[in-house]
Amino acid sequence: MQFPLRTIDLFAGIGGIRLGFEHFGCRNVFTSEWDADAQATYHANFGEMPDGDITAVQPEDIPAHDILLAGFPCQPFSIIGNMGGFADTRGTLFFNIEEILRVKQPYSFLLENVKQLRTHDNGRTFRTILEHLHELGYTTHHTVLNTLDFGLPHKRERTFIVGFRENIAFSFPKPTGAYKSLTEILETGVDTKLYASEMIVQKRREKIKHEPFFPSVWHENKGGNISILPFSCALRAGGSYNYLLVNGERRPSSREMLRLQGFPDSFKIVVGYSAMRKLTGNSVSVPVIQAIAGEMMRALRERHLGV
């Protein structure tokens, strides 16, 4: 391997995984993302227009790379267990990752998905994924990490799988033990359109069971209960517009949502608010990725130096 290492960014979203690896000098050589709003945002910030549907890309046409990066969608693996080998995941987007790994054989990879991936279908989905990665010759490491443990006021738990073609020493990053105050995240003078109706605000106030504090994020769970927290619960692409209310009165702004995911303020916003809710809800938390990338770089450099 030669440094800087080459990456490919699959199911790239708005580039959060790429940002984490670029911090360590990695050079991205290929990107795939089909969503038009994500493509426009990616292009505005990286100067590259991602390729579209990964299922239409032949693995042989993807440039050689050292690390495959993918925050792949968690589709139902409805046919797992019915067939053998690669057929177990045909029809899912994980199969495209498998094929690229098989054809291009990068030295390592990082995969990201929802926390529930590990327990989906009583754990069979996750076991099948790991088995297929092992069959391809990779040693894997996996864990669940929470954004709240890596400096941001955002409770967001995600599953991460790291793999290497050799059994080299690797450990996931340790929690930092602290996170920013919401005062470092929240804007002043936000668009008045972000404020909830008086009826919604009043209903929230009626449901709270203790004295509120500020700044805070008011979270309404599926049962209708309200939690008042010094951090945000996970941004969700499909969450209701009033799922999270800053200080119990307004929705977080586009910039605030990006900050909750650890994107720099220099990151350009080129699509509307509804699109940004979806894009940030589907994104990764950059500091978590950066921490993982740092440990991967350490492992790869020590292996490269024969330590």
Phi, psi and omega in degrees: 000144175242135177268144002288150183280152181262136178239157165238146189242098183260147185049052198288339184059232180257014169094020181297321179292318178302316181301319180298324181275329176297334177303332181256018173086005180295147183246118182280133184242354180197141179224141175228129176198127187266337184291129186295320179293320177294319178300315182297319180291318179298315181298318182295329186260337182241353179072018180228138174265117182299149167299158183275232185304119182295335180290344179265001181259129176281131180307325180298336182273354180278135181299155175299144182207163181262327183226126174266130180242133182203121168261074192283146179297145179267084176280156174297129179267069192292337184254009179300137177092345181274339185221170184256166174059216183295340181297340180299335183239011174299143182090354175245159181286342174298328179301324179294324175296315178306312184295321179294317177299320182293318185280316187267337176049055174297159184289329185210171178206160170227124177244141180232142179202179180293157179303322186290352178304325185290338182247359181302135179054046180056032177089354184292322179301312183294318179298321179295317178301311181297319179300317181292323177293321178293322178298332178279356176099013183261139167271129187244155174225140180215153179196173171247129178239148183247127179307325181301336181272001184233038167095354183247143178280068188208109179278104185215108182259131181221150176273135178233136176237124176246138179225149177226150179284349174235161179273073182264161182292130178207140173224142175291155181295151178271149177302147180280337177086005180205157175219157181300153171285152175301336179298336178275352183254319190283142176266163171248154178066041180284166181304131181298340178294343180280347182283136178287161179293156179300326179297315180294316179301315181296319179298321178296316181296325180290335184272340185291147186250000177212168184296128180288160175229164185221147354287154181203166173241126180265121185248128176255119181276181185297334179276000179087002179282147183252128173248135176252117192232154175276014178210170178268141166287173188303129170299136183231130180299326184256012181290154178295160183299333183250019179301318176236128178234123176292124181054024177073015186225340182212160177280151177294145180285168178301316180295320179296320179295320176296319179296322178296337176264002175084016176281144180291157179293346176283351181292127187278137176256115186237005178233169185287176186297315181300318178295321180293326175300315180293314185293317179288328177293331179268353187278178174254165176268115188303316180298328177293313178299317181298320179294319177294315180302320179299318179290325176294318178298319178300313180297318182288322178291319180291324175295319181296325182271354180076026181289000000 
